[in-house]
């Protein structure tokens, strides 16, 4: 018997993630087929907060810099809600482990 994911998890699972793959927009699963496991992180809209575009961009750039300092090559990604125009800019990285990805995700909420 499998557990039903919480409502918020089902929203994340429905997200359409596209990645800038060397200038070509591709679905995340296409990039993952080539690179292996991807982690997608964002610093946009932490928790219930809805900061301005400027604040979101600044936080997301700090996240990119954190990823780069760890020796990773962040690729621009976009997480889009399939049922609305809502989207959040993100970063996709290969070669990251789950523990470190969760730790960094917690830092940026």
C-alpha positions as CSV (number, residue, x, y, z in Angstrom):
1,X,0.0,0.0,0.0
2,X,1.5,3.3,-1.0
3,X,1.1,6.5,0.9
4,X,-0.7,9.5,-0.7
5,X,1.7,12.4,-1.0
6,X,0.7,15.6,0.9
7,X,-1.1,18.2,-1.3
8,X,2.0,20.4,-1.6
9,X,4.0,17.4,-2.9
10,X,1.5,16.8,-5.6
11,X,1.9,20.4,-6.7
12,X,5.7,20.0,-7.0
13,X,5.3,16.7,-8.8
14,X,3.1,18.3,-11.4
15,X,5.7,21.1,-12.1
16,X,7.1,21.2,-15.6
17,X,10.8,21.8,-15.4
18,X,12.7,23.1,-18.5
19,X,16.4,23.6,-18.6
20,X,18.6,25.8,-20.8
21,X,20.9,23.1,-22.2
22,X,23.6,25.1,-24.1
23,X,21.1,27.5,-25.5
24,X,18.3,25.0,-26.2
25,X,15.3,24.7,-23.9
26,X,14.8,21.0,-23.0
27,X,12.6,19.2,-20.6
28,X,14.4,18.1,-17.4
29,X,14.0,14.4,-18.1
30,X,15.7,14.9,-21.5
31,X,18.7,16.5,-19.9
32,X,18.7,13.9,-17.1
33,X,18.8,11.1,-19.6
34,X,22.2,12.5,-20.8
35,X,23.7,13.7,-17.5
36,X,22.1,11.5,-14.9
37,X,20.3,12.6,-11.7
38,X,19.6,16.3,-11.6
39,X,18.7,18.4,-8.6
40,X,16.6,21.5,-9.3
41,X,16.8,24.3,-6.7
42,X,15.4,27.8,-6.5
43,X,15.6,30.7,-4.1
44,X,12.4,32.2,-5.5
45,X,9.4,32.7,-3.2
46,X,10.7,31.0,0.0
47,X,8.0,29.4,2.0
48,X,4.9,31.6,2.0
49,X,6.9,34.8,1.1
50,X,6.3,36.5,-2.3
51,X,9.2,38.9,-2.6
52,X,9.7,41.3,-5.5
53,X,11.4,40.2,-8.7
54,X,14.5,42.0,-7.7
55,X,14.7,40.2,-4.3
56,X,14.0,36.9,-6.0
57,X,16.7,37.5,-8.6
58,X,19.2,38.5,-6.0
59,X,18.5,35.4,-3.9
60,X,18.6,33.1,-6.9
61,X,22.0,34.6,-8.0
62,X,23.3,33.9,-4.5
63,X,22.1,30.3,-4.9
64,X,23.9,30.0,-8.2
65,X,27.1,31.3,-6.7
66,X,26.8,28.8,-3.8
67,X,26.4,26.0,-6.4
68,X,29.4,27.2,-8.4
69,X,31.6,27.4,-5.2
70,X,30.9,23.7,-4.7
71,X,32.4,23.0,-8.1
72,X,29.0,22.4,-9.8
73,X,27.9,23.8,-13.1
74,X,24.4,25.3,-12.6
75,X,22.1,25.4,-15.6
76,X,19.3,27.9,-15.8
77,X,16.0,26.1,-15.2
78,X,12.4,27.2,-15.0
79,X,9.7,25.4,-12.9
80,X,6.3,26.1,-14.4
81,X,2.8,25.3,-13.1
82,X,0.9,23.5,-15.8
83,X,-2.4,25.0,-14.7
84,X,-1.4,28.7,-14.5
85,X,1.1,31.2,-15.8
86,X,3.1,30.9,-12.6
87,X,6.8,30.0,-13.0
88,X,9.9,30.3,-10.9
89,X,13.5,30.6,-12.1
90,X,15.7,27.9,-10.8
91,X,19.0,26.1,-11.2
92,X,19.6,22.5,-12.3
93,X,22.8,20.7,-11.4
94,X,24.2,17.2,-12.0
95,X,26.7,15.6,-9.7
96,X,25.1,16.7,-6.5
97,X,24.0,14.4,-3.7
98,X,20.6,14.4,-2.0
99,X,21.9,15.4,1.4
100,X,23.8,18.4,0.2
101,X,20.9,19.4,-2.1
102,X,18.4,19.3,0.8
103,X,20.8,21.3,3.0
104,X,21.3,24.0,0.4
105,X,17.5,24.0,-0.3
106,X,16.9,24.6,3.4
107,X,19.3,27.5,3.4
108,X,17.4,29.2,0.6
109,X,14.0,28.0,1.9
